[in-house]
Amino acid sequence: MKLIRFIFLFTALLSLFFTARAAERASIQGILVAASNEHGETDRRLGPYEPTLRRILRFESYRFLGEDRTALIVHQSGQLTLGDGHQLEIETESADNNGIHLRVRWIAGGRTLMNTGLVLRAGVPAVLGGPSTGRKGEVYAVILIGK
């Protein structure tokens, strides 16, 4: 009888442990975008994010430049290689009911463009505005999506 209780308790604790670990895991997708005031069509791949991009960045059109994704647990670091020489170094700091707390370092051409902290809520895109692309009136931006 004691053995059955022990097995039951052990199984319950083990499932609780794995449930807690799953809650600390985050899938993070990054999308590199070029934002421009040139009139034109926004890339269809950015359609779900266009209202957010327009609200935050206030540009006319958006081009998809690249994307990457990773899965991290809390207190783990990872990297997203987005294309056009842009990378994000991401460190997960904590997770709570508000989302996953990240430290993000945006690097391009060996230079740090941005070093910031943010809270990424599941399914709610975060947008980081960046430097000029070198084309007149066009800037880089990154969309981060947590799942």
PyMOL commands that set and color helices and strands:
alter all, ss='L'
color gray80, all
select helices_A, chain A and resi 2-23+44-57
alter helices_A, ss='H'
color red, helices_A
select strands_A, chain A and resi 25-36+61-73+77-83+86-96+99-108+111-120+126-132+138-146
alter strands_A, ss='S'
color yellow, strands_A
deselect
rebuild
show_as cartoon
